[in-house]
């Protein structure tokens, strides 16, 4: 059971700095899912809380085996496959994924707020699709060069290219008449990533900050439109290097950290595997799964399999091992608290279910794939602070 650590009333003094005896026990109540649950009352404001209030299973009608769900997701199982194995419906597992996905995003917020400044990053887009191959999407990923830690991810549905047969073209036209990604989705997604860079990317004492990308013309265009970029460049404190996408994807390729993460995402998460029959049906859930992958990659996986003494990816100069252990200790039990932490806008958009998603059953209308964000999850997010927009045009004068 997760004994409450603070009063949920934001007006109460026990919300931010609870003393040792801030609550009193006031009996228990019985539940089918969680057994007998202890209740408490805040000594200061009288607000009642329980052992469930801060639990990751808060408001759940059944306790899902969330550890197993994470392990299965990251070893290439689809939601239906996990449901069959453990005796739950696909919808129940999907709700579990949303629960763990929010926890993974909260862990990322804590990582970004607690990490040292970075000076070499790589970004690249992973091409996948959502609902059908007619709706390809790019998951733009920012990876730290030194530690291969994932820093930011955004999602953008884009138009389908390539040669198509006549019937494919006709179907695509009918689909696009019903739904197409809002114009400028890709540009907005990359702008979001670029805007967040300035919160952690800094030149080092030894040289300028370095950004590595492929030759997509959108990257230089968006970078150069940021006044932070202009300021750093005027002082010779930032460099943008491009590498052709056709260059061998070896360790010597400057884009190696991003290629490495892309390859692992394709390897571990079912919907990104080539020729998959278990594809993502909703952009928001797709990104929740991507964040669960990022949590596992950044904070649970060894940096080098053959050298476990080096520690995890996140321990390579990003944060300390004890910082990661603190997060890992409560990850499967207690919802991570992001009160007062800077939350990237890319995470806010996924958490609030604000990213564009095409319909699945486009001929008959969308049913059964709606994502709802419970009120407690919105309250959890609202406790964080939205990262300021830094790339807005510099004020005149
Ligand atoms: Zn209180």
Boltz pocket constraint, residues with backbone or C-beta under 6 A from the ligand:
constraints:
  - pocket:
      binder: B
      contacts: [[A, 7], [A, 8], [A, 9], [A, 12], [A, 13], [A, 14], [A, 15], [A, 42], [A, 43], [A, 44], [A, 45], [A, 46], [A, 47]]
      max_distance: 6.0
